[in-house]
Amino acid sequence: MFDVGFSELVVIGLVALVVLGPKRLPETARAAGRWTARIRRFVSEVKQDLDREMHDAELTELRQLKQELDQTRQVMQETSGELAQSFTAAASAIQPNAAEIPATNSPPSAPVPPPAAEKPAPRAKGSRAVKSTKKSKTGKKHGAARRHARR
């Protein structure tokens, strides 16, 4: 708040010592400290009150927005319900009855044959179909002895 350096505080202390004297200076310093504490407390209370009022104002604004959104949602639900009813009524009015459908004299279509089974692709030369399960001299699969040795 104030730019008061150490040298300025020393000058203020010397002037106060000369003006008030050594007996009244400690009492005056205590009184000044009390007044400073009261002012700081007052300022912090005012800040808290302002923050509380701002928070209350925001809450009332949010409540109003919630009410508006609820009203809008209710109107949209009512409108969608009315639209669904009108669509079903229109669809039922458009669909003709089975008795009113004229019979066609076209022959029935030929049945579609099922798709032919696919043949497996021929193997290339030198490729293996299944991995080998040969066992080594120790009777274990290749690499198994190495895995056990690592553990």
Helices and strands as residue ranges (DSSP letters): H 6-94, G 98-100, H 144-150
